[in-house]
Amino acid sequence: MFIVKIPGINGLGKTVGCETAPNIILNSLKQIHSNESKIPIDLSLLDLEEIHLDNSNLELTNSLIYKNSLEIFKTKPKTFFIGGDHSISFSTTRAFLDYCKLEDKTPCLIIFDAHADLIEPLREPTHKDWLRKLINSGFPTGNILLVGVRNMEKNEIKFASEKNIAIMQMNVILENIQDSTDIITEFAEGKELYVSIDIDVVDPIFAPGTAYSEMGGLSSRQLIYILSRINKRKNLRAIDLVEINPLKDNNHLTVDLGAKIISEFI
């Protein structure tokens, strides 16, 4: 698996610190000797790259992420992007969309997030509007599934309803996590799959190191179970992990969870 560090942020000042996450998460990964599939983890043997960014120039930053991501999709079978805040996902998923168009494939986007990120977009994508901006760029809404959303603004609810965006609520997941995971994985059937993981989908008792924590989220065990099932799909092309903020963390809980998530995809 190809791992790419993308230390980008545009969280309107709320996500400062997320740009430090990639290196700190990878440092934590050194402490994981093997994943739950008994695959040894050796950081020195992993295929790593960083997209070097200047977060004071957002237009250039987004252009660099897009161009590098598009080339990666053309050459790598599976990639894990480490952010950064959720604004980076606009450029990576737009590159994914354009790659799928070039290859005549159907894109699918499954997003784990406490928030919908569907507010009216600004000129450059932020962590709160990147998905709406992506939809405005042509990503098919019928191929988007939001998992774990539990705090939407009024205009986001209206937009999601108008666009028929699929949303799996927390209560549905908790009623039967195996059946819910079946639904999630079947959603991607016959499509090229991109999975975006905002760490705030996890309850803050397990992942306190994020800017916009929301009570009532998944446990770390539940998320790892769902992701391990998704990882078995041969059509999985990309994953991103965003919104981990080491400056807000407690006893490295969130950083260590991020490293654990990465290890399970190796």
C-alpha positions in Angstrom: 0.0 0.0 0.0 1.2 3.5 -0.9 1.0 6.0 2.0 0.9 9.8 1.3 1.2 12.5 3.9 -0.9 15.6 3.1 -0.4 18.2 5.9 -3.1 20.6 4.5 -5.5 22.6 6.5 -8.2 25.1 5.8 -10.4 24.9 8.9 -11.0 28.7 9.3 -8.5 28.6 12.2 -10.3 25.8 14.0 -8.1 22.9 12.8 -4.7 24.4 13.4 -2.5 21.4 14.6 -3.9 18.9 12.1 -1.1 19.6 9.8 1.3 18.0 12.3 -0.7 14.8 12.4 0.9 12.7 9.5 4.4 12.5 11.0 3.1 12.0 14.6 0.7 9.2 13.5 3.5 7.4 11.5 5.8 7.7 14.5 3.1 5.9 16.6 2.8 3.3 13.8 6.4 2.3 14.8 4.9 0.8 18.0 2.6 -1.6 16.1 4.4 -4.8 15.4 1.6 -6.4 13.4 -2.0 -5.8 12.5 -4.9 -8.0 13.4 -4.4 -10.1 10.3 -1.0 -11.0 11.6 0.8 -9.0 8.9 4.1 -7.5 10.3 4.4 -3.7 10.3 7.8 -2.3 9.4 7.6 1.4 8.8 11.0 1.4 7.0 9.6 -1.0 4.4 6.4 1.1 3.6 6.1 3.1 0.4 5.9 6.7 1.7 5.5 10.0 0.1 4.6 13.6 1.2 2.9 16.3 -0.8 4.8 19.4 0.4 2.3 22.3 0.9 2.2 26.0 1.8 -1.0 26.4 3.7 -0.8 30.1 3.3 -1.5 29.7 -0.4 -4.7 27.6 -0.6 -5.1 27.8 -4.3 -1.6 26.4 -4.9 -2.1 23.9 -2.1 -5.3 22.5 -3.6 -3.7 22.4 -7.1 -0.7 20.4 -5.8 -2.9 17.9 -4.0 -5.1 17.4 -7.0 -2.2 17.0 -9.5 -0.3 14.6 -7.3 -3.4 12.6 -6.4 -4.4 12.2 -10.0 -1.0 10.8 -10.9 -1.1 8.5 -7.9 -4.5 7.1 -9.0 -3.0 6.4 -12.4 0.0 4.4 -11.0 -0.9 3.0 -7.6 -3.4 0.2 -6.9 -4.3 1.4 -3.4 -3.4 4.5 -1.5 -3.8 5.8 2.0 -3.8 9.6 2.4 -3.0 11.0 5.8 -4.2 14.6 6.5 -4.5 17.3 7.5 -8.1 18.4 8.0 -11.0 17.4 5.8 -10.4 20.2 3.3 -7.7 18.0 1.7 -10.4 15.5 0.6 -11.9 17.9 -1.9 -8.7 17.7 -4.1 -8.1 14.0 -3.6 -11.7 13.0 -4.4 -11.9 15.4 -7.3 -8.8 13.7 -8.7 -10.4 10.3 -8.0 -13.5 11.4 -9.9 -11.5 12.6 -12.9 -9.4 9.3 -12.8 -12.6 7.3 -12.9 -13.9 9.4 -15.9 -10.6 8.7 -17.7 -10.9 5.0 -17.0 -14.6 4.8 -17.7 -15.2 3.6 -14.1 -18.0 4.4 -11.7 -16.8 6.3 -8.6 -18.1 5.6 -5.1 -17.4 7.6 -2.0 -18.1 6.3 1.6 -17.5 8.9 4.3 -17.3 8.3 8.0 -18.0 11.6 9.7 -20.0 13.1 12.5 -20.8 16.1 10.2 -22.1 16.2 6.7 -19.7 19.0 5.4 -22.4 20.3 3.1 -22.6 24.0 3.9 -22.6 26.5 1.1 -19.0 26.4 -0.1 -16.4 29.2 -0.1 -14.0 29.9 -2.9 -11.4 27.4 -1.6 -12.7 24.2 0.1 -12.8 24.1 3.9 -13.4 21.2 6.3 -17.1 22.2 6.5 -18.0 22.5 2.8 -15.6 20.2 0.8 -18.2 17.6 0.1 -20.8 20.1 -1.3 -18.0 21.6 -3.4 -17.2 18.2 -4.7 -20.8 17.5 -5.6 -20.9 20.9 -7.4 -17.9 19.7 -9.3 -19.9 16.7 -10.7 -19.5 13.8 -8.2 -22.7 11.7 -8.6 -24.7 12.0 -5.4 -26.2 8.6 -5.8 -22.8 7.1 -5.2 -22.1 8.9 -1.9 -22.8 7.3 1.5 -22.4 9.2 4.8 -21.9 7.0 7.8 -22.2 8.2 11.4 -23.4 11.7 10.8 -25.1 13.1 13.9 -25.0 16.9 13.8 -26.3 18.5 10.6 -27.2 22.1 10.0 -30.6 22.9 8.7 -29.5 23.8 5.2 -27.4 20.6 5.0 -30.4 18.5 5.8 -32.3 20.2 3.0 -29.4 19.8 0.5 -28.9 16.1 1.4 -32.6 15.4 0.9 -32.8 17.2 -2.4 -29.7 15.4 -3.7 -30.8 12.0 -2.3 -27.5 11.5 -0.5 -27.6 8.2 1.4 -27.0 8.6 5.2 -26.6 5.8 7.7 -27.5 7.1 11.1 -25.7 5.9 14.3 -28.8 4.2 15.7 -29.1 2.0 12.6 -25.4 1.0 12.9 -25.9 0.1 16.6 -29.0 -1.9 16.1 -27.0 -4.5 14.1 -23.4 -3.6 13.2 -23.0 -6.7 11.0 -26.0 -6.0 8.9 -25.1 -2.3 8.7 -21.6 -3.2 7.5 -23.1 -5.5 4.9 -25.1 -2.5 3.6 -22.0 -0.3 3.6 -19.9 -2.8 1.7 -22.7 -3.6 -0.8 -23.1 0.1 -1.5 -19.8 0.0 -3.3 -20.6 -3.1 -5.4 -19.4 -2.7 -9.0 -17.8 0.7 -8.4 -14.3 2.1 -7.7 -14.3 2.9 -3.9 -12.8 5.8 -2.0 -13.2 5.9 1.8 -12.8 9.1 3.8 -12.5 8.8 7.6 -13.0 11.9 9.7 -11.8 10.8 13.1 -14.8 12.6 14.8 -17.0 9.8 13.6 -15.6 8.1 16.7 -16.9 9.1 20.1 -14.6 11.6 21.9 -14.1 9.3 24.8 -12.0 7.2 22.3 -10.7 10.0 20.1 -10.6 13.4 21.9 -7.9 14.9 19.6 -10.1 16.6 17.1 -11.6 20.1 16.7 -15.3 19.3 16.4 -16.0 16.3 18.6 -19.5 15.0 18.9 -20.9 12.8 21.6 -22.6 9.5 20.7 -20.1 8.3 18.1 -18.7 4.9 17.2 -16.3 3.1 19.5 -12.8 2.6 18.2 -13.6 -1.2 18.1 -16.7 -0.7 16.0 -14.9 1.5 13.5 -12.0 -0.9 13.1 -14.5 -3.8 12.6 -16.3 -1.9 9.8 -13.1 -0.8 8.1 -11.6 -4.3 8.3 -14.7 -5.5 6.4 -14.3 -2.7 3.8 -10.6 -3.5 3.4 -11.5 -6.9 2.0 -13.1 -5.4 -1.1 -10.9 -5.7 -4.2 -12.4 -2.4 -5.5 -11.0 -0.3 -2.7 -8.7 2.2 -4.3 -8.1 4.9 -1.7 -8.6 5.8 1.9 -8.0 9.1 3.7 -7.8 9.8 7.4 -8.3 13.4 8.5 -9.0 15.7 11.4 -6.7 14.2 13.9 -5.2 17.0 16.0 -2.3 16.0 18.2 -2.5 19.4 20.0 -5.9 18.5 21.3 -5.2 14.9 22.1 -5.2 13.1 25.5 -2.5 10.5 26.2 -2.0 9.9 22.5 -5.4 8.2 22.3 -6.4 9.7 18.9 -3.0 9.5 17.3 -2.6 5.9 18.4 -6.1 5.1 17.0 -5.0 6.7 13.7 -1.9 4.5 13.6 -4.1 1.5 14.4 -6.5 2.3 11.5 -3.6 2.6 9.0 -2.1 -0.7 10.2 -5.3 -2.5 9.5 -5.2 -1.5 5.8 -1.6 -2.7 5.3 
